[in-house]
Amino acid sequence: MITSSLTSKAQLICWVVSVFIIVSLVHAESPTLNVKVHDGQNDSLILASDETRRQDPFNSLEWYTGGWNISNKHYIGSLAYTAAPLFLTAGVWFVGVGLFMLLSCLCFCCCCRQRSYGYSKSAYACSVGLLILFTIVAVFGAVVLYTGEGKYHESTADTLDYVVDQADSIVKNLKNVSSYLTASKKVGVNQTFLPPQVQKSIDNVASMINSSATTLETVTVDNKDDIKKVLETVRHILVVVAAAMLLLALLGFLFSVFGLQFLVYILIIVTWILVAGTFILSGVFLLLHNATGDTCIAMDEWVENPRVHTALDDILPCIEPATAEQSLSETKDVVFQLVQGVNGIVTNVSNANFSVIASPLAYNQSGPPVPILCNPFNKDMSKRKCVTGEVDLSNATEVWKNNVCQVSTGDVCITVGRLTPSMFDEMAGVVNVSYGLYHYGPFLTDLVDCTFVRETFSGIYNEHCPDLKKYSEWVYIGLTMVSGAVALSMIFWLLYARERRHRKYTKLVDSASHRGDAYGKGP
């Protein structure tokens, strides 16, 4: 029962990593919980209902009210629609500026060779001032983008490491359980073994757990490497974008100021393409920012409401609480029977004083009695406290070593003691299995009923979501700032170059006019 869901845990961990790192990136403050309950037995909770209330392009721009649900196309559509303004801006920019440059070339080549120069000091000063302003804004946006990228990469890497550490802890515990169960294959005391069907069940369980641990370990390592490659790629893209846009802003300013008109035109073509791409990238980051914001809130609400049905229940391989409780009950029952069996041997054999050495249960046992093992459960499987004279599962073998005697070739005690070495080894094996099942039983239950996942989600929400929220916002704000500032700077490269050219021409005309007037007034 316990292991029927363990194989799916690898998929669970992969999902946690994928949702958090590949989607990776966060929104708004923690909202007031909005619970919607339907009549009937299957009550349900709409996750992140406030945050996900957006216009749905797949439903005539009606408001989407279905909450967080990555399997719902209307949620995906409403989420993508949040970045529509930036995508639209990129399209308008690319088409609009492209048409403008095309018409300008046609006009210059075909019908507009006559140039009319007019010069305005106010227009010249305004173009200079705005060019300087937008260049400064572009530089500031590049700094915000670069800083946000570094912090964002660090926060996503920390989140990935946290999830991987959680997965590693599961692998370690599963392997420990498997080793305990594997060692129990020959468990038995004084030729008294567990029934064959129980041993077969233990073998099957140990094999399944070991397989699950191996699969989880392999998948975790593979996903960790893949996600780190994605993070490094994103990091490099953002660094290149920040550097390229900063370089464009500075070069455009310098070329304009020094009147390098041909270079300005080349830079305009490059900027035209890069600005469109940066607007698109900004939209993608805004979309991902909102997606992970929704996910953070959805995880928190799911953790806080474990008893109602949510969209997450359709993704996570968790079983019902009643099934998990039954699994734990079966584990308790096995522990109870094992401890009872050991105590029966201790009471009826080891601590018995036989008058006839020829008895099959006599091996010349003598000395202080062997303490019985503390059974952690009562017959009704309720918790039981140890009483005086009992030894705990955790230290029973250490205590029993004091009761081991030295034996002859016939396995008969020749020194004081009530346990032969072979009996001690057998009892230690039973104790190890009992301790493993007792210690790891709750862990298995937590794994199966998704308590582990809830704790992981809670840790992500409390420890990692705030940084993801802050720095993913820095990234898309930096991208938007640098895109807009460089786009406006490009416009003022042209305007300033035009005003500078007109100013120069006007000065030449005025100078020639003054020379003509002076020549006319000559002697």
C-alpha positions in Angstrom: 0.0 0.0 0.0 2.8 2.4 0.9 4.8 1.8 -2.2 2.0 1.8 -4.7 2.5 5.6 -5.1 6.2 5.8 -4.5 7.3 5.3 -8.2 5.3 8.5 -9.1 7.4 10.6 -6.7 10.1 11.1 -9.3 7.5 12.7 -11.5 6.4 14.8 -8.5 9.9 16.2 -7.8 10.4 16.9 -11.5 7.1 18.8 -11.6 8.1 20.8 -8.5 11.5 21.7 -10.2 9.9 22.5 -13.6 7.2 24.7 -12.3 9.6 26.6 -10.1 12.7 26.9 -12.2 11.7 26.6 -15.9 8.5 28.7 -15.2 10.4 30.5 -12.4 9.4 34.2 -11.6 6.8 36.0 -9.3 4.0 38.5 -8.8 2.0 40.5 -6.2 1.7 40.4 -2.5 0.0 37.5 -0.8 -3.7 38.0 -1.3 -6.7 37.4 0.8 -7.9 33.9 0.3 -10.8 33.6 -2.0 -12.5 30.2 -1.5 -15.3 29.0 -3.7 -17.1 25.9 -2.5 -19.6 23.9 -4.6 -22.5 22.0 -3.2 -22.0 18.3 -2.6 -19.3 16.1 -1.2 -16.5 17.2 -3.6 -15.9 20.7 -2.3 -13.2 22.5 -4.2 -11.0 25.5 -3.9 -10.2 27.9 -6.7 -6.5 28.7 -6.3 -5.2 32.2 -6.6 -8.6 33.4 -7.8 -7.9 37.1 -7.2 -4.5 37.1 -9.0 -5.7 35.1 -12.0 -8.8 37.3 -12.7 -7.7 38.5 -16.2 -9.3 39.0 -19.6 -9.4 35.8 -21.6 -8.6 36.1 -25.3 -10.1 32.7 -25.9 -13.4 33.8 -24.5 -14.1 37.2 -26.2 -12.0 39.0 -23.6 -14.4 38.0 -20.8 -12.9 37.8 -17.3 -11.3 34.5 -16.5 -12.5 33.2 -13.1 -11.2 29.6 -13.0 -8.1 30.3 -10.9 -4.6 28.8 -11.2 -4.7 25.8 -13.5 -1.9 25.1 -15.9 -3.9 22.5 -17.8 -6.7 25.0 -18.6 -6.2 26.8 -21.9 -8.2 29.7 -20.7 -5.8 30.3 -17.8 -2.9 30.1 -20.2 -4.6 32.5 -22.6 -5.4 35.0 -19.9 -1.9 34.8 -18.5 -0.4 35.4 -22.0 -2.7 38.3 -22.5 -1.0 40.2 -19.7 2.1 40.6 -21.9 0.0 41.5 -25.0 0.8 45.3 -24.7 4.5 44.6 -24.9 4.2 42.2 -27.7 1.9 44.7 -29.5 4.4 47.4 -28.9 7.2 45.3 -30.4 5.0 44.6 -33.5 4.0 48.3 -34.0 7.6 49.4 -33.5 9.0 46.9 -36.0 6.3 47.6 -38.7 6.0 51.3 -38.1 9.7 52.1 -38.0 10.3 49.8 -41.0 7.7 51.5 -43.1 9.0 54.9 -42.0 12.5 54.0 -43.1 11.2 52.5 -46.4 9.2 55.6 -47.2 12.1 57.9 -46.3 14.4 56.0 -48.7 11.8 56.2 -51.5 11.2 59.9 -50.8 14.9 60.6 -50.8 15.7 58.6 -54.0 12.6 59.6 -56.1 10.9 62.8 -55.4 12.2 64.7 -52.5 15.7 65.9 -53.4 14.8 69.5 -52.7 15.7 70.1 -49.1 14.2 72.9 -47.1 16.3 73.9 -44.1 14.8 75.7 -41.2 16.5 76.2 -37.9 15.0 76.7 -34.5 17.2 77.3 -31.4 14.4 75.9 -29.1 14.1 72.8 -31.2 17.8 72.3 -31.2 18.1 72.7 -27.4 15.1 70.5 -26.8 16.5 67.7 -29.0 19.8 67.9 -27.2 18.2 67.8 -23.8 15.9 64.9 -24.6 18.7 63.0 -26.2 20.8 63.3 -23.1 17.8 62.4 -20.9 16.8 59.3 -22.8 20.5 58.2 -23.0 20.7 58.5 -19.2 17.4 56.5 -18.8 18.8 53.8 -21.1 22.0 53.6 -19.1 19.9 53.4 -15.8 17.7 50.7 -17.4 20.7 48.7 -18.4 22.1 48.9 -14.9 18.7 47.8 -13.4 18.6 44.9 -15.9 22.1 43.8 -15.2 21.7 44.0 -11.4 18.3 42.3 -11.6 19.6 39.5 -13.8 22.4 38.7 -11.3 20.0 38.7 -8.3 17.4 36.8 -10.3 19.9 34.1 -11.3 21.0 33.7 -7.7 17.5 33.4 -6.4 16.5 30.8 -9.0 19.7 28.8 -8.4 18.9 28.9 -4.6 15.4 27.7 -5.3 16.7 24.9 -7.5 19.2 23.8 -4.8 16.5 23.8 -2.2 14.2 21.5 -4.3 17.2 19.2 -5.2 18.1 19.0 -1.5 14.6 18.0 -0.6 14.7 15.3 -3.3 18.1 14.1 -2.1 16.7 13.7 1.4 13.9 11.5 0.0 16.4 9.4 -1.9 18.5 9.0 1.3 15.5 8.0 3.4 14.2 5.6 0.7 17.5 3.9 0.5 17.7 3.5 4.2 14.2 1.9 4.3 15.2 -0.4 1.4 18.4 -1.5 3.3 16.4 -2.2 6.4 13.9 -4.3 4.5 16.5 -6.1 2.5 18.3 -7.1 5.7 15.1 -8.5 7.0 14.9 -11.3 4.4 16.5 -13.7 6.8 15.1 -12.2 10.0 14.2 -14.8 12.7 15.2 -15.8 16.2 15.9 -19.3 17.3 14.7 -20.7 14.0 11.5 -18.8 14.3 11.0 -16.6 11.2 8.3 -14.4 9.8 5.7 -16.2 7.7 6.7 -16.8 4.0 4.0 -14.5 2.7 5.3 -11.6 4.9 8.9 -12.2 3.8 7.7 -12.2 0.2 5.9 -9.0 0.8 9.0 -7.4 2.4 11.1 -8.4 -0.7 8.6 -6.8 -3.0 8.4 -3.7 -1.0 12.1 -3.4 -0.7 12.5 -3.8 -4.5 9.9 -1.2 -5.3 11.3 1.3 -2.8 14.9 0.8 -4.1 13.7 1.2 -7.7 11.8 4.4 -6.8 14.9 5.8 -5.0 17.1 5.1 -8.0 14.6 6.6 -10.4 14.1 9.7 -8.3 17.9 10.1 -7.9 18.5 9.8 -11.7 15.7 12.1 -12.7 16.7 14.7 -10.1 20.3 14.8 -11.3 19.2 15.0 -15.0 16.7 17.7 -14.4 19.1 19.7 -12.2 21.7 19.7 -15.0 19.1 20.6 -17.7 17.6 23.4 -15.6 21.1 24.8 -14.8 21.8 24.9 -18.5 18.6 26.8 -19.1 19.4 29.3 -16.3 22.9 29.9 -17.6 21.4 30.4 -21.1 18.9 33.0 -19.8 21.6 34.7 -17.8 23.9 35.0 -20.9 21.0 36.3 -23.0 20.2 39.0 -20.4 23.8 40.0 -20.0 24.3 40.3 -23.7 21.0 42.3 -24.1 22.0 44.7 -21.2 25.5 45.2 -22.7 24.2 45.6 -26.3 21.5 48.2 -25.4 23.9 50.1 -23.3 26.4 50.2 -26.1 23.8 51.3 -28.6 22.6 54.1 -26.4 26.2 55.4 -25.8 27.3 55.0 -29.5 24.2 56.6 -30.8 24.7 59.6 -28.5 28.4 60.0 -29.5 27.7 59.5 -33.2 25.0 62.1 -33.1 27.0 64.6 -31.1 30.0 64.3 -33.4 27.8 64.5 -36.6 28.7 61.0 -37.9 25.6 60.7 -39.9 26.4 57.6 -41.9 27.2 55.7 -38.7 24.0 57.0 -37.1 22.0 55.5 -40.0 23.7 52.1 -39.6 23.1 52.2 -35.9 19.4 53.0 -36.4 18.9 49.8 -38.5 20.6 47.7 -35.8 18.6 49.4 -33.1 15.3 49.0 -35.0 15.7 45.2 -34.9 17.2 44.9 -31.3 14.5 47.1 -29.7 11.8 45.0 -31.2 13.5 41.8 -29.9 14.0 43.4 -26.5 10.3 44.4 -26.2 9.4 40.8 -27.0 11.8 39.5 -24.4 10.4 42.0 -21.9 6.9 40.6 -22.6 8.1 37.0 -22.1 9.6 38.0 -18.7 6.4 39.8 -17.7 4.4 36.7 -18.6 6.7 34.4 -16.6 6.8 36.9 -13.7 3.0 36.7 -13.5 2.9 32.9 -14.0 5.2 32.2 -11.0 3.4 34.8 -8.9 0.2 32.8 -9.5 2.0 29.6 -8.7 3.4 31.0 -5.5 0.0 32.0 -4.3 -1.6 28.7 -5.5 1.0 26.7 -3.6 0.4 28.6 -0.4 -3.4 28.2 -0.6 -3.0 24.5 -1.4 -0.8 24.1 1.6 -3.3 25.9 3.8 -6.3 23.9 2.6 -5.3 20.3 2.4 -8.8 18.8 2.7 -10.4 20.4 -0.4 -10.0 19.6 -4.1 -7.9 21.9 -6.2 -6.3 22.0 -9.6 -3.0 20.8 -8.0 -4.7 17.6 -7.0 -5.0 16.6 -10.7 -1.2 17.0 -11.1 0.3 15.7 -7.9 0.3 12.0 -7.3 -1.2 12.1 -3.7 -3.5 9.5 -2.3 -6.5 10.1 0.0 -5.7 10.6 3.7 -7.7 7.4 4.5 -5.4 5.4 2.3 -2.3 6.9 3.8 -3.7 6.2 7.3 -4.2 2.6 6.4 -0.6 2.3 5.1 0.7 3.7 8.4 -1.6 1.3 10.3 -0.2 -1.7 8.4 3.4 -0.5 9.2 2.5 -0.3 12.9 1.0 -3.8 12.9 4.2 -5.3 11.4 6.3 -3.5 14.0 4.0 -4.7 16.8 4.2 -8.3 15.6 8.0 -8.3 15.3 8.5 -6.9 18.8 6.0 -9.3 20.2 7.9 -12.2 18.6 11.3 -11.1 20.0 9.8 -10.6 23.5 8.3 -14.1 23.3 11.7 -15.6 22.6 13.3 -13.5 25.4 10.6 -14.4 27.9 10.1 -18.1 27.1 13.6 -19.1 26.1 16.4 -16.7 27.0 15.1 -15.8 30.5 13.9 -19.3 31.3 15.8 -21.6 33.6 15.8 -25.1 32.4 16.7 -27.9 34.7 17.5 -30.3 31.9 20.3 -29.3 29.6 19.0 -31.7 27.0 15.9 -29.6 26.5 15.9 -28.2 22.9 15.4 -24.7 24.4 18.2 -25.0 26.9 21.8 -23.9 26.0 23.1 -23.4 29.6 21.7 -19.8 29.8 22.4 -18.1 33.1 23.0 -14.7 34.6 20.9 -11.5 34.7 17.7 -11.7 32.7 17.6 -10.1 29.2 15.5 -6.9 29.2 12.5 -7.2 26.9 12.0 -4.9 24.0 9.8 -1.9 24.4 6.9 -2.2 22.0 6.0 1.3 20.7 2.4 0.3 20.0 -0.5 -1.2 21.9 -2.7 -3.9 20.4 -5.0 -1.2 19.1 -2.0 0.4 17.4 -2.1 3.4 19.7 1.2 4.8 21.0 2.6 3.1 24.0 5.2 4.4 26.5 8.0 2.2 27.6 8.0 0.9 31.2 10.8 0.2 33.6 12.9 -2.8 32.6 12.2 -2.4 28.8 14.8 -1.3 26.3 14.1 1.0 23.4 14.4 0.0 19.7 17.2 2.6 19.3 19.5 1.1 21.9 18.3 -2.5 22.4 21.3 -4.1 20.7 23.8 -2.2 22.8 22.1 -3.3 26.0 21.7 -6.9 24.9 25.5 -7.2 24.2 25.9 -7.4 27.9 23.9 -10.6 27.9 25.8 -12.5 25.2 27.8 -15.5 26.3 30.7 -17.3 24.8 29.7 -20.7 23.3 31.2 -24.1 22.5 31.1 -25.7 19.1 27.6 -27.0 19.9 26.3 -23.4 20.4 26.0 -23.9 24.2 27.0 -21.2 26.6 30.3 -21.8 28.4 30.3 -18.4 30.2 27.6 -16.4 32.0 25.0 -15.1 29.6 21.5 -15.7 28.2 22.1 -15.0 24.5 24.3 -16.9 22.2 26.0 -14.8 19.5 23.7 -16.3 16.8 20.6 -15.5 18.8 21.9 -12.0 19.4 22.5 -11.5 15.6 19.0 -12.7 14.8 17.4 -10.5 17.5 19.5 -7.5 16.2 18.2 -8.1 12.7 14.6 -8.1 14.0 15.3 -4.9 15.9 16.9 -3.2 12.9 13.8 -4.0 10.8 11.4 -2.9 13.5 13.4 0.3 14.1 13.4 1.0 10.3 9.7 0.5 9.9 8.9 2.5 13.1 11.3 5.4 12.3 10.5 5.6 8.5 6.8 4.7 8.6 5.7 8.3 9.1 8.2 9.4 6.4 6.6 7.0 3.9 3.1 8.2 4.9 4.2 11.9 4.5 5.6 11.0 1.1 2.5 9.2 -0.1 -0.1 11.8 1.1 2.0 14.7 -0.2 2.9 16.1 3.3 6.4 16.3 2.0 5.3 18.3 -1.0 3.3 20.6 1.2 6.4 21.3 3.4 8.5 21.8 0.3 5.9 24.3 -1.2 5.7 26.1 2.1 9.5 26.4 2.2 9.6 27.8 -1.3 6.8 30.2 -0.6 8.2 31.6 2.6 12.0 31.5 1.8 12.3 31.9 -2.0 9.2 33.5 -3.4 10.0 37.0 -2.0 13.3 37.1 -3.9 11.9 35.6 -7.0 9.2 38.2 -6.9 11.5 41.2 -6.4 14.2 40.3 -8.9 12.1 39.0 -11.7 10.3 42.3 -11.5 13.6 44.1 -11.8 14.4 42.1 -14.9 11.3 42.9 -16.8 11.3 46.5 -15.6 14.9 46.9 -16.7 14.1 45.3 -20.1 11.1 47.7 -20.6 13.1 50.7 -19.5 16.0 50.0 -21.7 13.8 49.1 -24.7 11.7 52.3 -24.4 14.7 54.6 -23.7 16.8 53.3 -26.6 13.7 53.5 -28.9 13.2 57.1 -28.0 16.9 57.8 -28.1 16.9 56.5 -31.7 14.2 59.0 -32.6 16.2 61.8 -31.1 19.4 60.7 -32.9 17.6 61.5 -36.1 16.0 64.8 -34.8 19.3 66.0 -33.3 21.2 65.1 -36.4 18.6 67.0 -38.4 18.7 70.0 -36.2 22.5 70.0 -36.1 22.7 69.8 -39.9 20.1 72.7 -40.2 22.0 74.7 -37.6 25.2 74.3 -39.5 23.6 75.2 -42.8 21.9 78.2 -41.3 25.2 79.5 -40.0 26.8 79.0 -43.4 24.0 80.9 -45.1 24.1 83.7 -42.5 27.9 84.0 -42.8 27.7 84.2 -46.6 24.9 86.8 -46.3 27.1 88.9 -43.9 30.0 88.7 -46.3 27.8 89.8 -49.2 26.5 92.7 -47.3 30.0 93.8 -46.4 31.1 93.5 -50.0 28.1 95.6 -51.2 29.1 98.4 -48.8 32.7 98.5 -49.8 34.4 101.5 -51.4 
